[in-house]
Amino acid sequence: MRLYFHFENIVDRIDCMKAFLAVAQTRSFARAARQLRISPSVITKRIRQLEEELGLRLFNRTTHQVALSEFGERYQDGVSKLVTAFDDLHRQDADKDGVYKDNELTGSIRIKVPGVLAMHALSKAFAGFQGRHPQTKLDIIVVDRTVNPFEEGFDVAIGISPMPYDGVVNEPLHPFRRLLVAAPDYLARRGRPARPHDLTEHDCLVIHQHGQFWSFRGAAAPIQVNVNADSAARFTANSVSVLLEGALAGNGIGLIWEPLCRSAIESGRLVPVLPDYPVVDSWIAAQIPRNRVHVSRVRALVDVAREALAQIAGAPERLLADAGNLPNAAG
């Protein structure tokens, strides 16, 4: 392997390596170009430069497929570590004048966060983070859909029970504890369900992202209920806040994030339903592209998010052991 090049060409070689990593992860020159915000022709040129420098083919290309060569698979891990170290040194720890500062974070962080977490838990935490690290630049995108942070150019994507992706590490931040609740007037009108399967006879308030099945902890095994069965789901939305308003209005029984409905329960406007059948909790997780996992500013932001969620939601000890079940596609 020929890796001899002049110092003045290092940045150019790093750019070529970033192009290689993007194609290796996305299996597509076009998707890699979108992820890096450059043209496909530039991606092609950079891959060709690397292959000519190395004297070996990195990808096996066909009309419909791009796959790593045997050499490319061995090359990928070392390049990922090198690019991460370079970025951490030159884009994070150096200030704009090139003077390195101790304990000072600099550089940009692009973050995806769901609306409910942005509104009720993380906005103040992110603002406080930038106040403590004024040389950082935060680009916060509030969106409820699932994203692949590598392909869409995020340093961190925070979500609830996120899907696993190749080349992306999932880090559990906090249990997403939900409660089954309803307004007293709804229960007076329709009666209380005694068992989870009784929910099919009730009006249910369902969030799109969590699907049609609600899971409860049974004595022997989890109990799943299809809340779309028999038209039980008469009120659906893609926002937990909208579902909360539906529950408060007496429109049905909702599965609501506990911190969001806590004050309504304390005031009596909502009451817990089926308290003997706790909901199986999901997890709030940070998804980080593998080549960003060790970047100090990213690590610091994830720690701030974890602390903020613990403060607003509390930390049920019985759930902490479940963190190990979160899918981790470090790929």
C-alpha positions as CSV (number, residue, x, y, z in Angstrom):
1,M,0.0,0.0,0.0
2,R,1.5,3.3,-1.1
3,L,0.6,6.0,1.4
4,Y,3.4,8.5,0.8
5,F,2.2,12.1,0.2
6,H,3.4,15.6,0.9
7,F,2.0,17.6,3.9
8,E,0.4,20.2,1.6
9,N,-1.7,17.4,0.1
10,I,-3.0,16.1,3.4
11,V,-6.3,18.0,3.4
12,D,-6.9,16.9,-0.2
13,R,-6.3,13.3,0.8
14,I,-8.6,13.6,3.8
15,D,-11.4,14.9,1.5
16,C,-10.8,11.9,-0.7
17,M,-11.0,9.6,2.3
18,K,-14.3,11.3,3.4
19,A,-15.7,10.6,-0.1
20,F,-14.6,7.0,0.2
21,L,-16.3,6.6,3.6
22,A,-19.5,8.2,2.4
23,V,-19.7,5.8,-0.6
24,A,-18.8,2.8,1.6
25,Q,-21.7,3.6,3.9
26,T,-24.3,4.6,1.4
27,R,-23.3,2.1,-1.3
28,S,-24.0,4.9,-3.8
29,F,-22.0,7.7,-5.4
30,A,-25.2,9.9,-5.7
31,R,-26.2,9.4,-2.1
32,A,-22.7,10.1,-0.9
33,A,-22.6,13.3,-2.9
34,R,-25.9,14.4,-1.2
35,Q,-24.5,13.5,2.2
36,L,-21.3,15.6,1.7
37,R,-23.2,18.3,-0.3
38,I,-21.0,18.1,-3.3
39,S,-21.6,16.9,-6.9
40,P,-21.3,13.2,-7.9
41,S,-18.6,14.1,-10.3
42,V,-16.4,15.3,-7.4
43,I,-17.1,12.1,-5.5
44,T,-16.0,10.1,-8.6
45,K,-12.9,12.2,-9.0
46,R,-11.9,11.7,-5.3
47,I,-12.4,8.0,-5.4
48,R,-10.3,7.8,-8.6
49,Q,-7.5,9.8,-6.9
50,L,-7.4,7.4,-4.0
51,E,-7.4,4.3,-6.1
52,E,-4.6,5.7,-8.3
53,E,-2.6,6.7,-5.2
54,L,-3.1,3.2,-3.6
55,G,-2.7,1.3,-6.9
56,L,-5.7,-0.9,-5.8
57,R,-9.5,-0.9,-6.5
58,L,-11.6,0.2,-3.5
59,F,-15.0,-0.6,-5.0
60,N,-16.5,-3.2,-7.3
61,R,-18.9,-1.2,-9.5
62,T,-21.8,-2.4,-11.7
63,T,-24.6,-0.5,-13.3
64,H,-26.9,-1.1,-10.3
65,Q,-24.5,-1.7,-7.4
66,V,-21.5,-0.3,-5.6
67,A,-19.8,-2.6,-3.2
68,L,-16.5,-2.5,-1.3
69,S,-13.7,-4.6,-2.7
70,E,-11.8,-7.0,-0.4
71,F,-9.1,-4.4,0.0
72,G,-11.7,-1.6,0.5
73,E,-13.2,-3.5,3.4
74,R,-9.8,-3.7,5.1
75,Y,-9.1,0.0,4.3
76,Q,-12.3,1.3,5.7
77,D,-11.7,0.9,9.4
78,G,-8.3,2.6,9.4
79,V,-9.5,5.5,7.2
80,S,-12.5,6.1,9.6
81,K,-10.2,6.4,12.6
82,L,-7.9,8.7,10.7
83,V,-10.7,11.0,9.4
84,T,-12.2,11.2,12.9
85,A,-8.9,12.2,14.5
86,F,-8.3,14.8,11.8
87,D,-11.7,16.4,12.2
88,D,-11.5,16.4,16.0
89,L,-8.1,18.1,15.8
90,H,-8.6,20.6,13.1
91,R,-12.3,21.4,13.3
92,Q,-13.1,21.2,17.0
93,D,-10.1,22.1,19.1
94,A,-8.6,24.9,17.0
95,D,-10.2,28.4,17.1
96,K,-10.6,30.5,14.0
97,D,-7.1,31.9,14.3
98,G,-5.6,28.5,14.6
99,V,-4.7,28.7,18.3
100,Y,-5.6,25.6,20.3
101,K,-7.5,26.1,23.5
102,D,-7.8,23.9,26.5
103,N,-11.4,22.9,27.5
104,E,-12.9,25.0,24.7
105,L,-15.2,23.3,22.2
106,T,-15.5,24.8,18.7
107,G,-17.1,23.8,15.4
108,S,-20.6,23.0,14.2
109,I,-23.0,20.3,15.4
110,R,-26.1,19.4,13.3
111,I,-28.8,17.8,15.4
112,K,-32.1,16.2,14.7
113,V,-34.6,16.1,17.6
114,P,-38.4,15.3,17.7
115,G,-40.8,18.1,18.4
116,V,-42.0,16.9,21.8
117,L,-38.4,16.6,23.1
118,A,-37.4,19.9,21.6
119,M,-40.3,21.7,23.2
120,H,-40.3,20.1,26.6
121,A,-36.8,18.9,27.4
122,L,-33.9,19.8,25.2
123,S,-34.3,23.4,23.9
124,K,-33.1,25.0,27.1
125,A,-30.3,22.4,27.4
126,F,-29.0,23.2,23.9
127,A,-29.2,26.9,24.6
128,G,-27.3,26.4,27.8
129,F,-24.7,24.3,26.0
130,Q,-24.0,27.0,23.5
131,G,-23.8,29.6,26.3
132,R,-21.1,27.5,27.9
133,H,-19.3,26.9,24.6
134,P,-19.8,30.1,22.5
135,Q,-17.5,29.0,19.8
136,T,-19.8,26.2,18.8
137,K,-22.4,26.5,16.1
138,L,-25.6,24.5,16.6
139,D,-27.9,23.6,13.7
140,I,-31.0,22.1,15.3
141,I,-33.6,20.5,13.0
142,V,-36.9,19.7,14.7
143,V,-38.6,16.8,12.9
144,D,-40.6,13.8,14.1
145,R,-39.7,11.3,11.3
146,T,-36.9,8.8,11.6
147,V,-33.7,9.8,9.8
148,N,-30.4,8.1,8.9
149,P,-28.0,10.6,10.4
150,F,-25.1,9.5,8.2
151,E,-27.0,9.8,4.9
152,E,-28.7,13.1,5.9
153,G,-25.6,14.8,7.3
154,F,-26.5,14.9,11.0
155,D,-23.8,14.7,13.8
156,V,-26.5,13.5,16.2
157,A,-30.1,12.3,15.6
158,I,-32.2,12.0,18.8
159,G,-35.3,9.8,18.5
160,I,-37.6,7.4,20.3
161,S,-37.0,3.7,19.6
162,P,-35.0,4.6,16.5
163,M,-34.3,2.1,13.7
164,P,-30.8,0.7,13.4
165,Y,-28.6,1.8,10.5
166,D,-25.3,0.5,9.2
167,G,-22.4,2.6,10.3
168,V,-24.5,4.4,13.0
169,V,-24.1,3.9,16.7
170,N,-27.2,4.0,19.0
171,E,-26.6,5.3,22.5
172,P,-29.5,5.0,25.0
173,L,-30.2,8.3,26.7
174,H,-33.3,7.7,28.8
175,P,-36.4,5.5,29.1
176,F,-39.3,6.9,27.2
177,R,-41.9,6.3,29.9
178,R,-45.5,6.5,28.7
179,L,-48.8,6.3,30.7
180,L,-52.2,5.2,29.5
181,V,-54.5,8.1,30.5
182,A,-58.0,9.5,29.8
183,A,-60.2,12.3,31.0
184,P,-62.6,11.5,33.9
185,D,-65.6,12.5,31.8
186,Y,-64.6,10.0,29.0
187,L,-64.4,7.2,31.6
188,A,-67.7,8.2,33.1
189,R,-69.3,8.0,29.7
190,R,-67.6,4.9,28.3
191,G,-66.5,3.0,31.4
192,R,-63.0,1.8,32.5
193,P,-61.2,-1.0,30.6
194,A,-60.3,-3.8,33.0
195,R,-57.8,-5.6,30.8
196,P,-55.6,-4.4,27.9
197,H,-57.7,-6.2,25.3
198,D,-60.7,-4.2,26.4
199,L,-59.1,-1.2,24.6
200,T,-60.5,-2.5,21.3
201,E,-63.9,-1.5,22.6
202,H,-62.7,2.1,23.4
203,D,-61.7,5.1,21.4
204,C,-57.9,5.2,21.3
205,L,-55.6,8.1,20.6
206,V,-52.7,6.9,18.5
207,I,-49.4,8.5,17.4
208,H,-48.3,7.4,13.9
209,Q,-44.7,6.8,14.8
210,H,-45.4,4.1,17.4
211,G,-47.6,2.0,15.2
212,Q,-50.9,0.3,15.9
213,F,-49.7,-2.1,18.6
214,W,-49.6,-1.1,22.3
215,S,-47.6,-3.4,24.6
216,F,-48.2,-3.9,28.3
217,R,-46.3,-5.8,31.0
218,G,-48.3,-8.9,31.8
219,A,-47.8,-11.4,34.7
220,A,-46.0,-13.9,32.5
221,A,-45.3,-12.1,29.2
222,P,-45.9,-8.8,27.4
223,I,-49.5,-8.3,26.1
224,Q,-49.9,-6.7,22.7
225,V,-53.1,-5.0,21.7
226,N,-53.9,-3.9,18.1
227,V,-55.5,-0.5,18.8
228,N,-56.5,-0.2,15.1
229,A,-58.7,-3.3,15.4
230,D,-62.5,-2.6,15.1
231,S,-61.8,1.0,14.5
232,A,-60.5,1.6,18.0
233,A,-58.1,4.3,16.8
234,R,-60.5,7.1,16.0
235,F,-58.0,9.9,16.7
236,T,-54.5,9.7,15.2
237,A,-51.7,12.2,14.9
238,N,-47.9,12.5,14.4
239,S,-47.6,14.7,17.5
240,V,-47.8,13.6,21.2
241,S,-48.9,17.2,22.1
242,V,-51.9,16.8,19.8
243,L,-52.8,13.5,21.4
244,L,-52.6,15.1,24.8
245,E,-55.1,17.7,23.8
246,G,-57.4,15.0,22.5
247,A,-57.2,13.2,25.8
248,L,-57.9,16.4,27.7
249,A,-60.9,17.0,25.5
250,G,-62.3,13.6,26.4
251,N,-61.9,12.1,23.0
252,G,-60.5,8.8,24.1
253,I,-57.7,6.9,25.9
254,G,-54.1,8.0,25.0
255,L,-50.7,6.7,25.5
256,I,-48.8,9.8,26.5
257,W,-45.2,10.6,27.5
258,E,-45.3,10.8,31.3
259,P,-43.6,14.2,31.8
260,L,-46.1,15.7,29.3
261,C,-49.2,14.5,31.1
262,R,-47.8,14.7,34.7
263,S,-49.4,18.1,35.6
264,A,-52.8,17.0,34.1
265,I,-52.8,13.9,36.3
266,E,-51.8,15.9,39.4
267,S,-54.7,18.3,38.7
268,G,-57.2,15.6,38.1
269,R,-57.8,16.5,34.4
270,L,-56.5,13.1,33.4
271,V,-56.4,9.8,35.3
272,P,-54.3,6.7,34.7
273,V,-55.9,3.8,33.0
274,L,-55.0,0.1,33.6
275,P,-52.5,0.8,36.3
276,D,-52.0,-2.9,36.9
277,Y,-50.7,-3.3,33.4
278,P,-47.7,-0.9,33.0
279,V,-46.8,0.0,29.4
280,V,-43.6,-1.5,28.0
281,D,-41.3,1.5,27.8
282,S,-39.4,2.6,24.7
283,W,-36.0,4.3,24.8
284,I,-34.9,7.8,23.8
285,A,-31.6,7.3,22.0
286,A,-28.9,9.4,20.3
287,Q,-27.9,8.0,16.9
288,I,-24.4,9.1,15.9
289,P,-22.5,8.2,12.7
290,R,-19.6,6.0,13.6
291,N,-17.0,8.5,12.3
292,R,-18.5,11.2,14.7
293,V,-18.7,9.1,17.9
294,H,-15.4,10.3,19.3
295,V,-15.7,13.9,18.4
296,S,-15.5,15.8,21.7
297,R,-18.2,18.4,20.9
298,V,-20.6,15.7,19.9
299,R,-19.9,13.7,23.0
300,A,-20.4,16.8,25.2
301,L,-23.8,17.5,23.5
302,V,-25.0,13.9,24.0
303,D,-24.1,14.1,27.7
304,V,-26.1,17.4,28.0
305,A,-29.1,15.8,26.4
306,R,-28.9,12.7,28.7
307,E,-28.7,14.9,31.8
308,A,-31.7,17.1,30.6
309,L,-33.9,14.1,30.0
310,A,-33.0,12.6,33.4
311,Q,-34.0,15.8,35.1
312,I,-37.3,16.2,33.4
313,A,-38.4,12.6,33.3
314,G,-36.7,10.9,36.3
315,A,-34.9,7.6,36.0
316,P,-36.9,4.5,36.9
317,E,-34.3,2.1,38.1
318,R,-36.2,-1.0,37.0
319,L,-35.8,0.2,33.4
320,L,-32.1,0.8,33.3
321,A,-31.1,-2.8,32.7
322,D,-33.2,-2.7,29.5
323,A,-30.7,-0.3,27.9
324,G,-28.6,-3.2,26.7
325,N,-31.5,-4.4,24.5
326,L,-31.4,-1.3,22.3
327,P,-30.2,-2.2,18.8
328,N,-26.7,-1.0,18.1
329,A,-25.7,-1.1,14.5
330,A,-22.1,0.0,14.8
331,G,-21.5,-1.9,11.4
